Amino acid sequence: MTISQLSRKNVQSLTPYQSARRLGGSGDVWLNANEYALSPNFDLTDRTFNRYPEPQPQAVIEGYATYAGVAPENVLVSRGGDESIELIIRAFCEPTDSVLYCPPTYGMYSVSAETCGIVLKTVPLTADFQLNLTEIERNLDGVKVVFVCSPNNPTGTLVKRSDLLKLLQITAGKAIVVVDEAYIDFCPQATMVNELPNYPHLAIIRTLSKAFALAGLRCGFTLANAELINVLQKVIAPYPLPVPVADIATQALSAQGIEQVKQRVEEVLTLRADLQKNLENLPLVEKVFESDGNYLLVKFQDGPKVFKALWEQGIILRDQHKALGLANCIRITVGTKEENARVVEAIGEVRVI
Ligand SMILES: *Cc1c(COP(=O)(O)O)cnc(C)c1O
């Protein structure tokens, strides 16, 4: 047998997550991964590189707990929000259980479930990108984890709070509901954190990759009741956070760091409104969807053509043409003022004959 044939069957049939970086491209305008355009600057203050780090660095846990308005026992820190997705599946799903999610949405729910060999169930979002609760309820048999992304990547939509509450009610005692709040810092009033005391099966995913402008740090969080956090503690790697990561995360979560996040969010929201208005004026644009994140989903007359034309000029966007229900759509991260202007100008020059 070849080495590939020796690997697990579900791994043999796996396609790795098509991350922005993996998709490649060469350019000078990178608006395909919902990153912040500029890097914040930090100095290392902890140089104990010879020692293993704290498994759950206290300063990071306390800093994030304060920021999120929960107790430290409600916080788990991990190697990005992506690790949290996999930890939840590994901790809660038997091979015979299934995971349910609602496309079009973030790709890592299916990748992590498939890696673990767990059955996937999908219930597409409605035409206005909301939950189809009737269909979800009909498909809950054997489901251990339900993933809901709000604001949803790539649509930008917030899932209705009343629907999330109904979902929590119909899954109580049966399944974990994961609300992925990777973009919640751009619309903090919409968080489900205040529902944690009411729902022991609610888990909320957060990250420093988006509004904190630290995607390179690989630092994310799970917020949940202590019992759920303790279950995840059993399956997480012993030292998930390198010393330099904990050091920088602690600084990013200081009062001054949080103040910078708030300013950055204000700036991104202003730039997003300008970008939306300028895109709506272009003849090739059919629709710019309302967004609560740091990105816009845009529907074109000919999406693949626009994507390719900009790609060839070194403007790298995220094609959504193949995502469920998103034919001719492209996701555009809000960049700097100059980057946004270049995108609008380049799209304005594309000719569809
Ligand atoms: C970016 C993102 C995450 C987490 O990203 P990490 O960089 O692993 O923290 C999780 N969910 C969604 C929807 C995202 O867009």
The ligand as an SDF file (V2000), in Angstrom:
LIG
                    3D

 15 15  0  0  0  0  0  0  0  0999 V2000
  -11.6260   34.2130   10.5650 C   0  0  0  0  0  0  0  0  0  0  0  0
  -12.7170   33.3270   11.0540 C   0  0  0  0  0  0  0  0  0  0  0  0
  -12.5850   32.4600   12.1450 C   0  0  0  0  0  0  0  0  0  0  0  0
  -11.3750   32.2350   12.9840 C   0  0  0  0  0  0  0  0  0  0  0  0
  -10.2110   32.5110   12.4620 O   0  0  0  0  0  0  0  0  0  0  0  0
   -8.8460   32.2690   13.2750 P   0  0  0  0  0  0  0  0  0  0  0  0
   -7.8930   33.0700   12.4970 O   0  0  0  0  0  0  0  0  0  0  0  0
   -8.6080   30.7970   13.2800 O   0  0  0  0  0  0  0  0  0  0  0  0
   -9.0600   32.7850   14.6630 O   0  0  0  0  0  0  0  0  0  0  0  0
  -13.6590   31.7320   12.5470 C   0  0  0  0  0  0  0  0  0  0  0  0
  -14.8210   31.8330   11.9200 N   0  0  0  0  0  0  0  0  0  0  0  0
  -15.0000   32.6510   10.8790 C   0  0  0  0  0  0  0  0  0  0  0  0
  -16.3260   32.7340   10.2520 C   0  0  0  0  0  0  0  0  0  0  0  0
  -13.9560   33.4090   10.3910 C   0  0  0  0  0  0  0  0  0  0  0  0
  -14.1470   34.1850    9.3240 O   0  0  0  0  0  0  0  0  0  0  0  0
  1  2  1  0
  2  3  1  0
  2 14  2  0
  3  4  1  0
  3 10  2  0
  4  5  1  0
  5  6  1  0
  6  7  2  0
  6  8  1  0
  6  9  1  0
 10 11  1  0
 11 12  2  0
 12 13  1  0
 12 14  1  0
 14 15  1  0
M  END
$$$$
